[in-house]
Amino acid sequence: YINELGWREFSHSLINYFPEFLKGNYRKEFDRFPWVKNEKFLKAWKSGMTGYPIVDAGMRELYETGWMHNRIRMVVGSFLVKHLRINWTEGEKHFRNCLLDFNKANNVAQWQWVAGCGADAAPYFRIFNPILQGEKFDKEGKYVKKWIPELSKVPQKFIHKPWEMETKYQEAINTIIGKNYPKPIVIHEEARAAALKAFQSLKKN
């Protein structure tokens, strides 16, 4: 709790000494970052329909309750700015509209942290794997099944990667990926490679 208060004070200090922090990137080289504008992907992220269960569970919990655990906030944030390469300001705006514990300084600082463009930012090349994050922090899939009831019959082995189930098994449990629940809107390995390539472009300018 004391640590969180410390982060809150740090965030407020940032906007006090650098008020422009509220409107744009602290690290100005990110003003040249090749963000992608994709309304379809943004809508899928907001509504918890990306095809990645841990991401979707978090976004549905946020919309329904106005809250989610800090770990999930980092996972969904990383997915937006790195897998989808959508500008962090879109995520900041959505969280601002949904969070019950919204704090302007915290929200902006945390989004710039996950995007790699803040004062004390996570390196951009640190890209969360949503499958591994789910398997590590929701091993049995209880969190996912709570917020994504259409996956309630999926066995633990596949709960964070349901698209890997054989078609005949999907049919047996009446959970067709692509029908009852979406297929992944991006492939993790491809999205990660594209994000790293985009980040490298900053160093060439």
Secondary structure, 3 states (H helix, E strand, C coil): CHHHHHHHHHHHHHHHHCHHHHCCCCCHHHHHCCCCCCHHHHHHHHCCCCCCHHHHHHHHHHHHHCCCCHHHHHHHHHHHHHHCCCCHHHHHHHHHHHCCCCCHHHHHHHHHHHHCCCCCCCCCCCCCCHHHHHHHHCCCCHHHHHHCHHHCCCCHHHCCCHHHCCHHHHHHCCCCECCCECCCCCCHHHHHHHHHHHHHHHHHC
